[in-house]
Amino acid sequence: MKILVIGGSRFLGKAFIEEAQKRGHEITVFNRGNNNIVLRDVEILTGDRNGNLEQLKGRRWDAVLDTSGLVPRSVRNLTTLLKEQTDFYAFVSSISVYKDWIPKGIKEDYNIQSMPIEEADELTKDLSGSFLEYYGQFKSLSELEAEKHMPGRVLNIRAGQLIGENDYTDRLPYWLDRIARGGKVLVPGNPESSSVQLIDVKDLSIWMLKMMDEKKAGTYNATGKPILLQELFHKCKVVTASDAEFVWAGEEFLLGNNVAPWTEMPLWLPEKTPLGAEHEEPWAGAFHINIDKALESGLTFRPLDDTLHEVLEWLNSQSASGKTMKAGITADREKDLLDILSQ
């Protein structure tokens, strides 16, 4: 296939391109050119999805993967242009489109966040700001815009937490790095129930290529099977050959000491406590998203140990260049909390 990748120079996009090339596909990348030094043997078209699409005109591709769509207007303009130039459009969306993660087993027909498209267009007239507070609404509106202009030819990929090499979120890398350093490690939640869902970008890429090849449109939750944090941390300990001793801190302790879920304690959300005053119930289903539809369509998973080894190798190469973690608790704060727990 001839595949156009929108974005493509970071994390998922890079992994997708590498997997596509292994299978003999011809890749064109369209982006602003900020990090294309990492790409090999691809055609590069330079432009801006939020404005300048000139480089895309008059071309044809068998399929398109949009890894960077967030602003609904941008997806509207892109699909309006490409609807005559491709047979298939795969949009990387997110499980964040759902109105909440309260029940376990959320399927693709669960209620999603939204807002009037006019409001979204008004909010994004100036693209210099951050739109993370509207992330779920904008992703869901972008799905609708794509389907509106390319009906029956859109694959909406509601991805969960991605892991793998080049992971700029630092969530899994934090745990590998911290556990590798050994000693007493503060870990969050309940060892018997706290879980997470993770999907390797290579596994997701292989599945997306399969869906493209089969021209299988529709909306799919695409994340991993639930795994206990206890099991994940143990695997990290084995992979890093660490002497780490895990000290479990329950959610009452963590929240009572103002430890922020997900940021200071990556990959963890409370099971029993609502997230903020705007929520009446805890998000117990956050890491129990239903992925049966994706599994039935051919999504498969490599052993997690393989992923951890690859991430560790990448992380070690980054450490040599002075990488600073964007996620996780500071060493001093961790020590203070461990001291409190030991009293």
N, C-alpha and C positions, 0 to 999 in steps of 0.2 A: 504493500500500500504506500501511497504518498500521503504523508501525515503532516499537517500544520499544527505546531504547538505554540500556543499563546503563552508567553512567559518562558518557562523551560530551563532557566539557568540555575535554579536553586532546588534543593531537596526533592520533592515529588517529581517536578518537571525533569530534572537531571536524571533521576532514576528511570523514569518512563522512556526518555530518549535512549538510554543505554540498553534497556530491555528491547526496545523496538529495533535498534540497530543489530542486536544479536540475532534477530529474526529476519533480517534482510530488508526492513522497511526503509523508505527514503524520507528523511526528516527535513522540514523547513521550520525555522524558529522565527517568531515575530516578537520582538521586545524592544526595550529602550537601549539595550546594549551595555548595561551596567556591569554584567558579570559573565560575559560570553567567553572569557578566557578559559573557562572550565569545559567548554564544549568542543567536541572533535567530530570532524567529517559530517557537518550539517550545513545546510544553506541558511544564512542569517539575513533576515530582513529587519531593518531598523525603523522603528516608528513608535507611536504612542497610542495605546488602545483607547485612551480617553480623548483622543483628538485626531491625530494624523494616521489614517489608515491607507494612505495612497499606495504604499508598497504591496498591499494585498489585492489591489484591483487587477482584473484581467487574468487572474491565475485560477487554477483548479487543483483541488486535493480530494482524495478519497474520504478522508476523515479529518476532523479538527479536534484537538484537545485544548480546552481552555482551563489553565491551571490558576489563573490570577483574577478571574472575574469577581467583582464585588458590587461595583456601582451599576445599578439597573440600566441606566442610560447607556453605559458603555456596552453592556451585553446586547441591548436593543440595537445599537448602531452596528455592532459586529455581526450579529445574526442577520440583520437586514441586508448587509453587504454580501455575506457568505452564503446565503440561502440558495443562490444560483451557482455557487462555485464549489459546493461540497455536498455529499450525500448524507453526512452524519456529523453531529456536533455533540461532543462529550463535555459536560460542564462539571467541574469539581466544586460541588456544593459542600454542605456540612450538616451534621446532626444538630447543629445549633439552630437550624430553621425551626425546630419544634418549640411549641409555646412553653414547654417545661420538660423535665425528665423525671416526673413524679412516679408514674407507674412503671413497673418492670415489663419488659417485652414490647416496647414501642415499635410499631410497624410503620410502613411508609404512608399509611392513611391517617396517622395521628395528626391532630390539629397543629398548624404551623403559625409562626409569627407573621405579621403583615402590617402594612400601612398603606394609605392611598399612594398610588404611583406618582401623583402630582406632588405629594409631600416629599417623597424620596428625590424627585427631580429638583425640587427647590433646595433641599438640604445639600445637594451635590453640585450646585451651580459653581461654588468655589471648591476646587478639589485639593486645596492645600492643607486641609485639616485631616484629622483622624475620624474614621467612621466606625470604630470598634463597638461603640454603644449601640449601633444599629446593625451590627454584623448579621444577626439572625434574620431580621426583616429584609435587609438588602439581598442576602443570599436567596431567600424564598422568592422575592420579587424578580431576581435575575433568572431563576428557574422558569418563572412564568413568562418572562420576556422572550427567552430562548424558544420555549414551546410555541408561543404566539407566532413567531416568524418562521419557525421550522417545524410545524406540527408533525408528530409521528417520527421525527428524525433526531430527537434529542435524548441523550442519556444523562440523567441527573444523578450524580454520584454523591450521596450524602455520607461523606467520609467522617470517620471518628478520629481518635488520636493517632497520628502518624508517627512511626519510628523508623530509624535506619540511619545510614551514613548521611552526613550533611544536615543533621537535625539542628536547625537554628533556634528551636524553641528551648533547647537545653533541659527538657523535663526528664526524659530517660537518661541523658548524659549526666545530669546532676547525680542521680542515684548510683550510676556506675562509678563516677569519680569519687563520690563520698564513701561508698562501700569499699572501694579499692584502697582508700587511705586507712581503713581499719579502725580499731578501737571501738568504743561505745558509739553506736549510731542511733540517733533519734528517728524512729519510724512511726508513721501515723495510723490511727484507726484501730480496728479490731482484727487481730491475726486470723480469727476464724470466719470473718465475713467480709472485710473490706476488700474490694476487688477493683479491677480496671479492665478496659478493653483497648487493645493496641493492635495496629495493623502495620506491617512492614511495607514501606513504599514499593519494594520490589514485588511483593505479592499483589498489591493493588494495581501496579503497572501491568503485570502479566494478565490480570483479570480484565482491565480496561482494554488491552489490546485484543483479547478474545471477544469482548463485546463489540468492539469496532469491526473486527473481521466478520462477525455474524450480523452486523447492523442491528443489534438488539437494543432498541430504545426503551425508555421508561425510567422510573425513579427507583433507586435502590439504596438501602442502608449498606454501607461498606466499611465495616470495622472488624475487629477480631472477636474471638470467643472470650467470654469473661475468664479472668485469671485472678486468683487471690494475690493481693500485694505480698503476702507472706511467701508465696511461691516465687514471685518475680524477684524479691529481694534475695531469696536463697540462691536463685540462678545467677544473679549478679555477683554474689559472694563466691560461687564456684568459678565463674568465668574469670574473675579478677584474682583468684587465689588469695582471698583476703582472710584476715583473722577477725573480721568485724563481729561485734556483739550487738544484736538488735535490742533496743530498748523501746518497747511499744508505749505510745502515749495515746490515750483514748480521746475521742472528739471533745468531751467535756473539758478535759485538761487543756487541749490545744486551743479551743475557742475561748476558754476562760483566761488564757494567757495571750490572747490576741494574735495567735499564729494563723496566718492567712491560708485557707485551703487553696490548692492548685498552684499558688505562686511560691510561698515559703515552703509548703509541703507539696511538691509536684506530684501529679497523678492521683491526688487524694481529694475526695469531697465527703462531707459529713453524710452519714447514713440516717441519722435520727433528728438532725437539727435543720430547720429551714435556712436557706441562704439569703439572709437579709430580711428586712421588714416587709418587703413587697411579696414575699412568698409565705403561704400559710402551711405548706407541707414540705418535708425534706425531699430531695431529689433522689429517692431510693433507686430509681431506674436508670441513673446516669450511666452505669457501666453494665447494663443488662439490655442493651438495644437489640431488637430482633433482626437477625441477618439471614433468616431462612431463605428469603428470595434471592439474595446474592449467592448463597451456597448452592442453591438449586440451579443457578445459571453458570456455575463453574468456578466460583471463588475458592481458592485453596490457600493453605498456609505452610510456609517452611517452618522447621523447628525454631522456636524462640531462641534457643542457645546459639544458633547460627547468626541470628540477627545481633544478639548481644556481643558476640565475638567481633563482628564487623564494626559495630558502633564503638566498641572499646579500641579497636585498632585505629579507627578514624580519630577518636577522641585523643588518643596518645599522640597522634601526629599534630593535632591542634594544640595540645599542651606545650609542645616544643616552641610554638610561636606565641605563647603567652595568652591563650584563650581565657576569657573571663566569663563565668557562668551568668546567664540572665535569669535563671530560675534557681530556687532553693534557698535555704536558710543560711545565714552567715555562721561562721565557726563560733564566734563569741556568743551569739544568741543561742545556738545549739547547746553550748557548754552551760549557759545559765539555766536552761530548761532541764538539762540532764541533772544538774545539781539540785534543782527543786524536786525532781522525781526521786532522787536518792535519799531525800530527807525523811 
